[in-house]
Amino acid sequence: MHYQRICAACHGFDGSGVGRLGTPLAGAEILGLADADLVALIRKGRLPYDRHSKTGMLMPPRGGDPRFSDDDLADIVAYIRSW
């Protein structure tokens, strides 16, 4: 599963977050975005100085795996929503 392989290192296997590396995703405000907007966010990533950054840490584009297709990113969003 893509989430466990890449995203969990910062956001936790259960979405609870890992210290300053990644914010908790379970129940996060960001989940109010449409699926396409979440895919776009993961595709683009987030720079440490982004005004929406909660940790001030880099979230690399595509979670740091350039091989992730948009379908892979949509699978990650679906997995997160399944919590």
N, C-alpha and C positions, 0 to 999 in steps of 0.2 A: 504494500500500500504506500502510495506516495507521501501521504501525511506523516506516517510513522518514520519513514526513511529520511525525510528532510525537515519538515515543519516542527516535529515534536522536539527536536534538539533545543529550540528556543521557546516554543509555545506549550510544551509538555504533552505527554501522550494522551492526557485527558483534557487538554485545553486549559489547564490551570496556570500556565505560564512558568517560566524558569528564571527566577530572579530578575535581573535587569536585561536579560537577553531578549525576552519576548513577553509581551503582555498576555494576560489570560484571554482566551477566546471564548470560552464557555460563558454564554450569557452576555457577551460584550456588546456595547452599543453599535459597533461596526456591523454586527449581524443584521442591523436594520436596513442595510444597503441591499439593493437588488443583486441577484446572482451575477449578472453581467458586470456590475460595478465592482463586486468582490474579485471576480476573475481579472478585471482590468487592474485593480490594486495589486494583486499578487504578481501579475505580469510585469508591472512597472516597478514594484518594490517601494520602499520608503527610505528617504535619506534621513540621517540623524537630525538634521536641522529643520525637517518638515514640521510645520506648525501643528500637525496632527499627531506627531510622534509622542508616545507616552513614555518611552524609555530613553530617547536620545541615541538609540543604537540603529545601525543600518539593518534594514530588511532588504536583502539583495533581490534584484529582479528574478522572478520565477523561483523564489526561495533559494536561489543560488544554484539551481540546476537548469542550465539553458536548454536542456533536452525536453523539458516539460512543454507539451503542446497546450493549446487552449482547452482541449478536451481533458487533459490531465488536470489542469487547474480547475475546471468545472467539477471534476471528480473530488478534488480536495474540498471545494466549497460544499458539495453535497455531503461529504463526510462530516465536515464541521457542523452543518445544519442538522445532522442526524443525532447530535447530542441532545 
